[in-house]
């Protein structure tokens, strides 16, 4: 396979891994973020925890795989993003720590204060990563303040608080609302009674919030945010580095791909239609279809961001010419080829055992079941 095609293939594959993480582990985070909102009693909160308890750690495989793929396929991106966004990623990491210990220890002691404290920590473990991931995407569209010297060592000039610009926070709200909606749709399929009714009501609110935020972010990008366009990228003996290209910054440039490649319009259309159909299926009491359409909405929203950025991965607001793109940050053709074979073997295996796990442990979770197995369930 030609090197240029391999570069494009790995951009698609890493996008698939990130979307896989958002669709699977995303509803876990959404359920935890809703824990104190929808669960009115200890039994109801235990029901919510047990709907995702058998699956949340397996779903994290998508996150770990995506991180490993970025490290191997885009090493420069890994270095720049993980150093520049260090405090934001550390915040995500510490928030995620609350999940394994929370699941294991929350229900071990029958003490109201003990369980209430763990409920708060589990909510943080679900809501904070969902919010920060969206803020990170917002900052990619704005550009990160980094530069590179002649040896391609990056220097990051921003701070954690600079990441919290109004547009980035809006993207974080869209991400949080999207995953909370996704979690509410998952709960629709797994719970009964009043808790299910609250989940259905939450879907209407969260889907509407996500739709409004997504549309507002799109208008903001189109009218207020300058995008990036590669003007020239020379190829010297097949070697391309981030220091070799010329980049222009101009208003509305993030929408250029939709004009250049009209087929890409599918992404925002899928996002909007998925959100609307999620609400419709919830109204019709078709929880399974509501979850399918919320999954499609997640795919559409993330794909919209990725397609808008393409071919950029990490734009630089300080020195646009050193922005990182799909074409100039990748590993060698041999590395990408070996990784492609590994992905063709192991990604289907991950998908199959994930589906098998859901098949074997599927079913409604009720407060009666939790009470009958109070020492065996989360």
C-alpha positions in Angstrom: 0.0 0.0 0.0 1.3 3.5 -0.9 2.6 5.6 2.0 0.1 8.4 1.4 -2.8 5.9 1.5 -1.4 4.4 4.7 -1.3 7.9 6.3 -5.0 8.4 5.4 -6.0 4.9 6.5 -4.5 5.5 10.0 -6.3 8.8 10.3 -9.5 6.9 9.7 -8.6 4.0 12.1 -7.6 6.3 14.9 -10.9 8.1 14.4 -12.7 4.8 14.5 -11.0 3.9 17.8 -11.9 7.3 19.4 -15.5 6.9 18.2 -15.6 3.4 19.5 -14.4 4.7 22.9 -17.0 7.5 22.9 -19.9 5.1 21.9 -19.0 2.4 24.5 -17.2 4.0 27.4 -19.2 7.1 26.7 -22.5 5.8 28.0 -20.6 4.5 31.1 -19.5 8.1 31.8 -23.0 9.3 31.0 -24.6 6.9 33.5 -22.1 8.0 36.2 -22.7 11.7 35.5 -26.4 11.1 35.9 -26.0 9.0 39.1 -27.0 11.7 41.6 -29.5 13.3 39.2 -31.7 10.3 38.3 -31.0 8.0 41.2 -33.2 9.1 44.0 -32.6 6.3 46.4 -29.6 4.1 47.3 -31.3 1.1 45.5 -31.8 3.1 42.3 -28.2 4.3 42.3 -27.1 0.7 42.7 -29.3 -0.3 39.8 -27.6 2.3 37.7 -24.2 1.2 38.7 -25.0 -2.5 38.0 -26.2 -1.7 34.4 -22.6 -0.7 33.5 -20.6 -2.5 36.2 -19.8 -5.7 34.2 -18.8 -3.6 31.1 -17.1 -0.3 32.0 -13.6 -1.7 32.3 -13.8 -3.7 29.1 -15.0 -0.6 27.3 -11.8 1.2 28.3 -9.9 -1.0 26.0 -11.0 1.3 23.2 -9.4 4.3 25.0 -6.2 2.4 25.7 -6.0 1.2 22.1 -6.5 4.6 20.7 -3.8 6.1 23.0 -1.4 3.3 21.9 -2.3 3.9 18.2 -1.6 7.6 18.5 1.8 6.9 20.2 2.8 4.5 17.4 1.3 6.1 14.4 1.6 9.8 15.3 4.5 10.1 17.7 4.9 13.8 17.3 1.2 14.4 18.0 1.6 12.2 21.1 4.5 14.3 22.3 3.1 17.7 21.6 -0.5 17.0 22.8 0.3 15.1 25.9 2.9 17.6 27.0 0.9 20.7 26.1 -2.3 19.4 27.5 -0.6 17.8 30.5 -2.7 19.3 33.3 -6.0 18.7 31.5 -5.0 15.0 30.8 -3.8 14.6 34.4 -7.2 15.9 35.5 -8.9 13.3 33.4 -6.6 10.6 34.7 -7.3 11.4 38.4 -11.1 11.6 37.7 -10.9 8.1 36.0 -9.2 6.8 39.1 -12.5 7.2 41.0 -14.2 4.6 38.8 -12.5 1.3 39.7 -12.3 2.1 43.4 -15.8 3.5 43.5 -17.3 0.4 41.8 -15.5 -1.9 44.2 -15.9 -0.1 47.5 -19.0 2.0 47.2 -21.5 -0.7 48.4 -19.2 -2.6 50.7 -20.3 -0.6 53.8 -24.0 0.1 54.6 -23.4 3.6 55.7 -25.3 6.6 54.2 -22.3 9.0 54.3 -19.9 6.4 52.9 -22.1 5.7 49.9 -23.0 9.3 49.4 -19.3 10.3 49.2 -18.6 7.5 46.7 -21.6 8.6 44.6 -20.1 12.1 44.3 -16.7 10.7 43.4 -18.2 8.4 40.8 -20.2 11.3 39.3 -16.9 13.2 39.0 -15.3 10.2 37.4 -18.0 10.3 34.7 -18.6 14.0 34.2 -15.1 15.4 34.3 -13.6 13.3 31.5 -16.6 13.9 29.3 -16.3 17.6 29.8 -12.5 17.8 29.4 -12.5 15.7 26.2 -14.9 18.2 24.6 -12.8 21.2 25.8 -9.8 19.5 24.2 -11.6 19.3 20.8 -12.6 22.9 21.1 -9.0 23.9 21.7 -7.9 22.0 18.6 -10.3 24.1 16.5 -8.9 27.2 18.1 -5.2 26.1 17.8 -2.8 25.2 20.6 -0.1 27.7 21.5 3.0 25.7 20.7 6.1 26.2 18.5 8.9 24.0 17.2 12.6 24.6 16.9 14.9 23.3 14.1 15.2 20.0 15.8 11.4 19.6 16.1 11.4 20.0 19.9 8.0 21.5 20.8 7.6 24.4 23.3 4.1 24.9 24.8 3.3 28.5 25.9 -0.2 28.2 27.3 -1.6 27.3 30.7 -4.5 25.2 31.9 -6.8 28.1 32.5 -6.2 29.3 28.9 -7.8 26.1 27.7 -11.1 27.3 29.3 -12.1 29.8 26.6 -15.8 30.4 26.0 -15.8 28.3 22.7 -13.9 25.5 24.3 -16.2 25.4 27.3 -19.2 25.3 24.9 -17.6 22.2 23.2 -17.2 20.7 26.6 -20.9 21.2 27.4 -21.8 19.6 24.0 -19.6 16.6 24.9 -21.0 16.3 28.4 -24.6 16.6 27.2 -24.0 14.1 24.4 -22.6 11.4 26.7 -25.1 12.0 29.4 -27.9 11.7 26.8 -26.2 8.5 25.5 -26.0 7.2 29.1 -29.7 8.0 29.7 -30.6 6.0 26.5 -28.6 3.1 27.7 -30.4 3.2 31.0 -33.7 3.2 29.2 -32.9 -0.3 28.0 -31.8 -1.7 31.3 -34.1 -0.3 34.0 -37.8 -0.3 34.8 -40.4 1.8 36.6 -40.0 5.3 37.7 -36.3 5.3 37.1 -36.9 4.5 33.5 -39.4 7.4 33.2 -36.8 9.8 34.6 -34.3 8.5 32.1 -36.8 9.2 29.3 -37.4 12.7 30.5 -33.6 13.3 30.8 -33.2 12.2 27.1 -35.4 15.0 25.9 -33.6 17.7 27.9 -30.1 16.4 27.2 -30.7 15.8 23.5 -32.1 19.3 23.1 -29.2 20.8 25.0 -26.7 18.8 22.8 -28.5 19.8 19.6 -28.6 23.5 20.6 -24.9 23.5 21.6 -23.8 21.6 18.5 -25.6 24.1 16.2 -24.3 27.1 18.1 -20.7 25.7 17.9 -21.1 25.3 14.2 -22.3 28.8 13.7 -19.5 30.0 15.9 -16.9 28.1 13.8 -18.4 29.5 10.6 -18.5 33.1 11.7 -16.0 33.8 14.5 -13.2 31.3 14.4 -10.4 31.4 11.8 -9.5 28.0 10.3 -6.2 26.7 8.8 -5.4 25.7 5.3 -2.2 24.1 3.9 -0.9 26.2 1.0 2.2 24.2 0.2 3.8 21.0 1.5 6.9 20.0 -0.4 7.9 16.3 -0.7 11.7 15.9 -0.5 12.6 12.3 -1.3 9.4 11.0 0.3 10.2 12.8 3.6 7.8 15.4 5.0 8.2 17.1 8.4 6.0 19.7 10.1 8.6 22.4 9.4 8.4 22.1 5.6 4.9 23.5 4.9 3.1 26.8 4.5 -0.2 27.3 6.3 -2.7 30.2 5.9 -5.2 31.2 8.6 -8.5 32.7 7.5 -12.1 33.0 8.6 -14.4 30.0 7.8 -11.5 27.8 6.7 -12.7 24.9 8.9 -15.7 24.6 6.6 -13.7 24.3 3.4 -13.7 20.5 3.5 -17.5 20.4 3.2 -17.2 22.4 -0.1 -14.2 20.6 -1.3 -15.5 17.1 -0.5 -19.4 17.4 -0.5 -19.8 13.8 0.8 -18.5 14.9 4.2 -21.7 16.7 4.9 -23.0 13.4 6.1 -21.3 13.9 9.5 -23.3 17.0 10.7 -26.5 15.6 9.1 -26.1 12.3 11.0 -25.4 14.2 14.2 -28.5 16.4 13.9 -30.8 13.6 12.7 -29.5 11.2 15.3 -30.4 13.6 18.1 -33.9 14.3 16.7 -34.6 10.6 16.1 -33.3 9.8 19.6 -36.1 12.0 21.0 -38.6 10.6 18.7 -37.8 7.0 19.6 -37.9 7.8 23.2 -41.4 9.3 22.8 -42.4 6.1 21.0 -41.0 4.0 23.9 -38.5 2.3 21.6 -35.5 2.4 23.9 -33.3 0.1 21.7 -33.8 2.4 18.6 -33.2 5.5 20.8 -29.8 4.0 21.8 -28.9 3.2 18.2 -29.7 6.8 17.1 -27.8 8.3 20.1 -24.8 6.2 19.0 -25.2 7.6 15.5 -25.4 11.1 17.0 -22.1 10.5 18.8 -20.5 9.3 15.6 -21.8 12.3 13.7 -20.6 14.9 16.2 -17.1 13.5 16.6 -16.8 12.9 12.8 -17.9 16.6 12.2 -15.0 17.8 14.3 -12.5 15.4 12.7 -13.6 16.2 9.1 -13.5 19.9 9.8 -9.9 19.7 11.1 -8.7 17.4 8.3 -5.8 17.2 7.4 -4.8 19.0 10.6 -4.5 17.1 13.9 -3.0 19.7 16.2 -3.0 23.2 14.8 -0.6 25.8 16.2 -1.9 29.2 17.1 1.6 30.6 17.7 3.2 29.5 14.4 0.6 28.0 12.0 3.3 26.6 9.7 4.4 24.1 12.3 0.9 22.8 12.8 0.7 19.0 12.8 -1.1 17.3 9.9 -2.0 13.8 8.8 0.8 14.0 6.2 3.8 15.1 8.3 3.6 13.6 11.7 3.3 9.9 11.0 5.7 7.0 11.5 7.4 5.2 8.7 5.5 3.3 6.0 6.8 0.0 7.5 5.6 0.8 11.0 2.2 1.8 9.6 2.0 -1.4 7.6 2.8 -3.6 10.5 0.3 -1.8 12.7 -2.4 -2.1 10.0 -2.0 -5.9 10.1 -2.2 -5.9 13.9 -5.3 -3.7 13.8 -7.0 -6.0 11.2 -6.5 -8.9 13.6 -7.1 -7.5 17.0 -9.8 -4.8 16.5 -12.3 -7.4 15.3 -11.4 -9.6 18.3 -12.0 -6.6 20.7 -15.4 -6.0 18.9 -16.4 -9.6 19.1 -15.7 -10.2 22.8 -17.3 -6.9 23.7 -20.5 -7.9 21.9 -20.3 -11.4 23.5 -19.9 -9.8 26.9 -23.1 -7.7 26.4 -25.0 -10.7 25.1 -24.1 -12.9 28.1 -24.8 -10.2 30.7 -27.8 -8.5 29.1 -31.1 -8.0 30.9 -33.2 -5.7 33.1 -31.8 -4.6 36.4 -34.3 -4.0 39.2 -34.2 -2.8 42.7 -35.6 -6.2 43.8 -32.6 -7.9 42.2 -30.2 -5.5 43.9 -31.9 -6.1 47.3 -31.9 -9.8 46.8 -28.1 -9.8 46.0 -27.1 -6.9 48.2 -23.7 -8.4 48.9 -23.0 -9.8 45.4 -23.7 -6.8 43.2 -22.1 -3.4 43.1 
